[in-house]
Amino acid sequence: MKNKTLATWLTFWGGPLGLHRFYLYGLTDMLGWLLPIPTALGFYGLERVQSFGQDDTLSWILIPLLGFTIAGCALNAIVYGLSSMEKWNAKFNPQAEELSPAGRTHWGTVIGIVTALLVGTTVLMASLVFSFQRYFEYQIEAARLISQ
């Protein structure tokens, strides 16, 4: 039986590592194995910023990968948490009856949805702002080099 509350929290906290995919679909899920790649690349971008500073072009390309992965997992947690009991059980607990308690929404589910919405939105906006800022700064610097 796949519990909706557990899946919501697992998607929020362990989503960038693919843990929710392994919980819901098993260890053979390809997306679960691919999710850690953009997460690791984003952390590598953060490491490059600490080593080479904010002017490192590769880091401002890699860092948003981490943010978008976290934001995508937060969105997925919201979708899981807001799914109806019948839809949840039909998809993840097909052997159980339609109104099985594993698909119920509890306060823990609601708090997980709110937390995912708050953190996911913040991370998404920060990632967008960071990537656009660095892109436009790069364009201005390129324009200065051309004009000289």
N, C-alpha and C positions, 0 to 999 in steps of 0.2 A: 504494500500500500504506500503510495507516494503522497506525503502530507503537503498541503498547499502552503501552510505557514512556514514549514521548514524549507520548502523550495524557494519561497520569497526571500527569506533571510539568507539562504545559501547563495542565491543569485546575487544578492546585494553585496555580501561580504567576500564570497569566493568566486564570483562570476568571472573576473578577469583571469582567473586560473582555470576556468572551465569546470569547477567543482559541481555546479548545478547541473550541467549537461551530463556528467557522470552519474549523478544521483537520479536524474530523470530518465536517461536513455541508456545507461550502462557504459562500461569502459571501452566499448567499440565505437563510440560516437566520435566522428572525425572532427566536428566543430569543437568539441571539448578538448581535443588534443591541439587544435590550431589556435585557440584563444590565448594561451600564454605567449605566443610569438609577438603580437603587437604590445602586450604588456611588458615583456622583456625589452623590446626595442625602446619603448617609452622610458623605462628606467635607465636604459643605456644613455638616452638623450639627457636625462637629468644628471647622470654622472659626467657626461661631457660638458654640461654647463658649469658644473663645479670645477672641472679641470681646466677648461679653455675659456670660460666666461660666456657672456650672453651673445657675443658676436659670432659664435660658432654656428655656421649655416646648417650643418647636419643636425645639431641639437634642436633647432627650432622647427625642423621637419619631423623629428622623432618624438618630441615631447607631446604634441597633440595626439599621437597614437594612443598613449596611455590614457589621456583624458577622454577621448572618444570611446575607448574600450570600457572605461568605468561608467561613462554616461549611458552607453548602450546596454550594459548589464543592469544599471539602475532602471532603465526603461523596461527591460525584460522582467525585472522583479515586480514592477508596477502591473504589467500585463498579467503575470502569474497571479498576483494578489487580487486583482479585480475580476478574474475569470469566475464565472458562476460555478456553483457546486456540481451541477449536472455536466457542464462542459469539461470541468477539471477531471471528474471521475471517468467520463467517456474517453478522454484522451490518455490519461496517465494511470487510471485504475479500471481498465475495461472489464476485468473479471469481477469487480465489486458491483454492488447495486448502485443505482443512479444517485441516491441520497446518502451515500456512505459518509461517515464523519470525517474521513481524511480530506475531503474537499471543502469542508466548512471554513468560513471566514471567522476568525477570532480577533480579539483585540491585538494579539501579537501580529496578526496579518496586517491589520490596519496601521499599526505603528510602523511595521516594515515598509508599507506602501508610502506613508508620509515621509519616513526617513530617506527612502530611495528617491522620492520626488525632490526633496530638499537638497540632498547631496548631489544627485545626478544633474539637476539643473545648474547648480553652482559650478560643478566640474565642467559641464558642457560650455557654459558661458565663459569660464576662465580659459578653456582650451581655444575657443574661437577668438577671444580677445588676444591671447598670446600669439596665435598663429597669424592673425591679420596684422597685428602691430609689427611683428618681425618681418613679415612680407613687405609691408609698406616702407619700413625703414631700409630694407634691402633695396627696394626700388628707388628710393631717394638717393641712396649712396651710389647706385649704378648711374643715375641721372647726373649726379655731380661729376663722376668720372668721365662721362661722355661730354659734358659741357666744358671741361677743362682742356 
